Amino acid sequence: MQSKIMNNPKVVDLEKVVIKFAGDSGDGMQLTGTQFTDTSALLGNDLATFPDYPAEIRAPQGTVAGVSGFQIHIGSIDINTPGDIADVLVAMNPAALKANKNFIKKGGSIIINIDSFNQRDFEKAGYKQSPLEDNSFEGYNLIEAPITKLTRETLKDSKLDGKSIGRAKNMFALGIVYWMFNRPMQQTESFLKTKFKKSPDLVEANIKVMHAGYNFADTIEALSSSYTVLSAKLPKGTYRNVMGNQAMSWGFLAAAENAKKELFLGSYPITPASDILHELAKHKNLGVKTFQAEDEIAGVCSAIGASFCGSLAITTTSGPGLALKGEGIGLAIMTELPLVVVDVQRGGPSTGLPTKTEQSDLMQALYGRNGESPAVVLASSTPANCFDWAYQASKITLEHNTPVILLSDGYLGNGAEPWKIKSTNDMPKINPNVAREGDDYLPYARDKKILSRKIAIPGTKGLEHRLGGLEKEDITGNVSYDPENHEKMCKIRSEKINRLSNIIPEQKIYGNESGNLLVIGWGGTFGSLYSAVDTLLKDENSVGLCHFNYINPLPRNTKEILSKFNRIVVCELNAGQFANYLRMNFQGFVFEQYNKLQGFPFTSIELESHFKLLLSK
Amino acid sequence: MEKLTNKDFSSDQEVRWCPGCGDYAILRAMQKSLPLLNRKKEDFIFISGIGCSSRFPYYMDTYGFHSIHGRAPAFATGMKLANPNLSIWQITGDGDALAIGGNHFIHALRRNIDINILLFNNEIYGLTKGQFSPTSKKGIKTKSNPHGTTDEPFSPSDLSLGAKSSFFARVVDTNPKLMQKIFVEAEAHKGTSLIEIMQNCVIFNDKTFSSITGKDVKKDAQLTLEHGKPILYGATMNKGIILNKFKLETVIIGENGITIDDILVHDAYEQDSTLHAMLARMRPPEFPAALGVIRSVKRSTFDNDMNSQIDHEKKNAKFNNVNELLFSGDTWNV
């Protein structure tokens, strides 16, 4: 904690702080964390969040496997990651303490719900005796709060039943943390009023408990001071807090409006992508059509059907769903129709780690289909820029009439950060490549420069034609089994994507443009790579960061960048898929790897120490 | 609107089904039916999956889409939702619809999306050269089960009525007039119109329906249902169906005191599908097979319901454009 004492001896000003809320998966920790996030965002802090929860809705109560956590990093300075370790931990039970004991900064504050620290809960958490009685938490600021008891006491006159009263205890914890960080409670109050609109008793109870928590913190001596985190110096503009999946949904809405297309989503619920379906389903008023299909395959196929009929059509999924959609995507490649496929990646293989993050679908996105079936592959890299990449994916697919796979991941999808809102008026124009009535239409005739064919939308007079998965004859689009034609068409489909590299911007480098170490990353690891490289640059190390969003095709200056560094390390949350992809495309370079497959993002600290090691050798 | 003829719907592609295939008659009947529908040519889409029948769209001079195996209902759903003004015809076979595509098939029927499905049922796999299908009669010997199948077949009518089908009709490929009549009724019906066509595969399962379609037997082996009319059949239409103790029975008018008044009157509009299912299950030699429109009931359609919701939401809209959404709620200025 970097701190300096301000004039008021009771209030300490912090540049940045990491807070983690942890409890049972039914304890409401996600809501508590989100409330703290929204309040901090409105105060102008820069921030990043990391929700981490079990795959089970109600995992066995009190166990380490059932712990649900929400980590938030707020600052008055530029914040790019949810933080490596917590300055403040809220642990609602012994399991939450156990699950997080290695992720609290030495000397940090731990607020525990002492009412849950009993023999039964110790055993459930796998402790033989109270972890508070040995010396393992010596040197920490341990705040023992009787949260359950005081919540009940606060609501002793309430009409609510015992279960509802018990549930309000997360608001007590939130109240304590609001006091610690000098946050106003109005935002949460108005949130509760909307959320429990139909039950004024619940509104009153939750607000009362939050205030009780706030007052408790104000009263007890355990907290010698409270802290503030001033607003960050962000570029001028109007801001809001967004989560990745939400930003992604809005990017598609913006693209559809600017392309003058109806937005169609065909999808099947899957963690961690479902929130895109939920978000878009809310906006029927903007003409969005969301179709919850009977399975993943019907999700992609309905989207292709809608695309054929003129919609901006998308399908959203995660790894296992992408596997099921493979044949459908192949059809969209063969028929050269616009389609965006979003893969919010999670841990694999098979069902894997549904609620944890990973980047292991890269090869599946690039090659996971039968035949020679190249697709454009893009990756978003921060929660907020999911908006831009959804927009860009839509623009490419509509203008080039070829499917685009957009990779996000669980960390980006569920993570939040402040977003300087972009007006749809400031986004680039989208000009769908569509044939009009009266055109002399040949379905597979193409633009010589970008090699894209024009699509003709049913209902357009005189342009009746047939599409399908059988090989197409060049120009006419008739079924063709001609060997020469097949080879030609395979090459065209591939070249069409390669030529995109003439249009997309050159790859940028952060830090040194040449030198000792080039750090390479792609997608959701941007925040931690940037933070690590930033620290090394401050110490004047010869290092550059090259973080990719365009995966296929790669930016045209990629090779040039590679050739300017002595050493290259490719960092990714998989076993080395992007490194292998680069090896295949750029022979003659040595690509070292730094990989992690633990379901968690990189920490900046681990990256920093690994890069230092590479720089010292 | 310009007057269209069957020629307007014939594409320039050479038809490549086997000589004698039942599909030819269906194609011709379809090309003759479309001009009767009073719709613009550019508003038709033919969508298929994989199989012999799924080549159908290539031969129709309309918008067409030859998609992937079993998934045609999903494509059709996306099409209809994207543009409810289109007339969408799904062409499928017993393998495409009931095996690999069984899931999409039942869900389309359940939702009652306003499309027409032509199920070419030949009780065999043709394109993959002769394996048994989910409608093959139990025990038939095929390449993939040389000792006879041990698979119990699906009944397309029971399956679709169980999936809440709002329109079920049946026809044989040798009766083009009835086909045309049913196609016109299917298009008029709002919801998923399923038409089972008993179609002969001359190569791999020849004469599988001969007990129904054989020239010598068909008068007594076929019965064409018409809504509101007594259920009669036979060369002189003197035979009929009655309901006796919850079971159907065949009777002859004039025998055992049976008069025309004893004969069941077909009610295709009845919501309860029990009697429709019983009629559809009838098979020779005990009964004639029921053809015609067996069930046609009013039920809200998926596309219409979705569009009504959208219209309602637009009228009560909080935001009229995306910018209003982006700048709504908790924002702050720097």
Contacts between the chains, C-beta under 8 A, distances in Angstrom:
chain1	res1	chain2	res2	distance
A	38	B	330	6.2
A	41	B	330	7.3
A	41	B	332	7.5
A	42	B	330	5.7
A	42	B	332	5.5
A	44	B	332	6.1
A	44	B	334	6.6
A	187	B	330	6.9
A	231	B	334	7.8
A	234	B	334	4.9
A	235	B	334	7.0
A	236	B	334	5.5
A	237	B	333	7.4
A	237	B	334	6.0
A	238	B	327	6.4
A	238	B	331	5.3
A	238	B	332	7.3
A	238	B	333	5.4
A	238	B	334	8.0
A	239	B	331	6.3
A	239	B	332	5.4
A	239	B	333	7.4
A	239	B	334	6.1
A	240	B	326	7.8
A	240	B	327	7.9
A	240	B	329	6.8
A	240	B	330	6.4
A	240	B	331	4.5
A	240	B	332	7.6
A	241	B	330	7.1
A	250	B	322	7.2
A	250	B	325	7.0
A	250	B	326	6.2
A	253	B	322	4.8
A	253	B	325	7.0
A	254	B	322	5.0
A	254	B	326	7.6
A	257	B	321	6.5
A	257	B	322	4.8
A	262	B	82	6.8
A	264	B	78	6.7
A	264	B	81	6.8
A	264	B	82	5.8
A	266	B	74	7.7
A	266	B	78	5.9
A	283	B	319	7.8
A	283	B	325	7.0
A	284	B	309	5.8
A	284	B	310	4.8
A	284	B	313	4.0
A	284	B	314	7.6
A	285	B	310	7.8
A	285	B	313	4.2
A	285	B	314	5.3
A	285	B	316	7.3
A	285	B	317	3.8
A	285	B	318	6.8
A	285	B	319	6.4
A	285	B	320	7.8
A	286	B	317	7.8
A	286	B	319	6.7
A	286	B	321	7.4
A	286	B	322	6.5
A	286	B	325	7.1
A	287	B	310	6.4
A	287	B	314	7.2
A	289	B	81	5.4
A	289	B	82	7.3
A	289	B	306	6.6
A	289	B	310	7.2
A	291	B	77	6.9
A	291	B	78	7.1
A	291	B	81	6.1
A	293	B	74	6.5
A	293	B	77	7.8
A	293	B	107	7.9
A	294	B	74	7.9
A	294	B	103	5.6
A	294	B	104	6.5
A	294	B	107	4.1
A	295	B	103	6.2
A	297	B	71	6.1
A	297	B	74	6.9
A	297	B	104	7.8
A	298	B	71	7.0
A	298	B	73	7.8
A	298	B	74	3.8
A	298	B	77	7.5
A	298	B	103	7.5
A	298	B	104	5.6
A	298	B	107	7.2
A	299	B	74	8.0
A	301	B	67	7.0
A	301	B	68	7.4
A	301	B	71	4.4
A	301	B	74	3.6
A	301	B	75	5.1
A	301	B	78	6.9
A	301	B	104	7.8
A	302	B	74	4.9
A	302	B	75	6.9
A	302	B	77	5.0
A	302	B	78	3.5
A	302	B	81	7.3
A	303	B	78	6.0
A	304	B	67	7.7
A	304	B	75	6.1
A	304	B	78	6.6
A	305	B	47	7.4
A	305	B	65	7.6
A	305	B	74	6.9
A	305	B	75	3.7
A	305	B	76	6.4
A	305	B	77	6.6
A	305	B	78	2.8
A	305	B	79	4.2
A	305	B	82	7.0
A	306	B	78	3.9
A	306	B	79	6.8
A	306	B	81	6.3
A	306	B	82	3.9
A	307	B	78	7.6
A	307	B	82	7.9
A	308	B	65	6.1
A	308	B	75	7.6
A	308	B	78	7.8
A	308	B	79	6.4
A	308	B	82	8.0
A	309	B	45	7.8
A	309	B	78	7.3
A	309	B	79	4.8
A	309	B	82	3.8
A	309	B	83	4.5
A	309	B	86	6.8
A	310	B	82	6.2
A	310	B	83	6.7
A	311	B	78	8.0
A	311	B	82	4.5
A	313	B	78	7.1
A	313	B	82	7.6
A	327	B	68	5.4
A	328	B	68	6.6
A	328	B	71	7.1
A	330	B	68	8.0
A	331	B	67	6.3
A	331	B	68	5.3
A	335	B	65	7.8
A	420	B	334	7.9
A	421	B	326	5.2
A	421	B	327	5.9
A	421	B	331	6.8
A	422	B	326	7.4
A	423	B	323	5.6
A	423	B	326	7.4
A	424	B	321	7.4
A	424	B	322	5.1
A	424	B	323	5.3
A	424	B	326	7.5
A	425	B	323	7.3
A	458	B	42	6.8
A	458	B	43	7.2
A	458	B	45	5.3
A	458	B	63	4.0
A	458	B	79	7.4
A	458	B	83	6.8
A	458	B	86	5.8
A	459	B	42	5.7
A	459	B	43	5.9
A	459	B	83	6.2
A	459	B	85	6.8
A	459	B	86	6.6
A	460	B	42	6.1
A	461	B	40	7.3
A	461	B	41	7.9
A	461	B	42	4.8
A	462	B	42	7.1
A	463	B	42	7.3
A	464	B	41	6.7
A	464	B	42	6.2
A	464	B	61	5.9
A	464	B	62	5.3
A	464	B	63	5.3
A	464	B	64	7.9
A	465	B	63	6.8
A	465	B	64	7.5
A	466	B	11	7.2
A	466	B	57	5.4
A	466	B	58	5.3
A	466	B	60	7.9
A	466	B	63	7.6
A	466	B	64	3.7
A	466	B	65	7.1
A	466	B	66	6.7
A	467	B	64	7.2
A	467	B	65	5.3
A	467	B	66	7.2
A	468	B	57	7.4
A	468	B	58	7.5
A	468	B	64	7.7
A	468	B	65	6.4
A	468	B	66	2.9
A	468	B	67	6.8
A	469	B	66	6.5
A	469	B	67	6.6
A	469	B	68	5.7
A	470	B	66	6.6
A	478	B	13	6.9
A	479	B	13	7.7
A	479	B	58	6.7
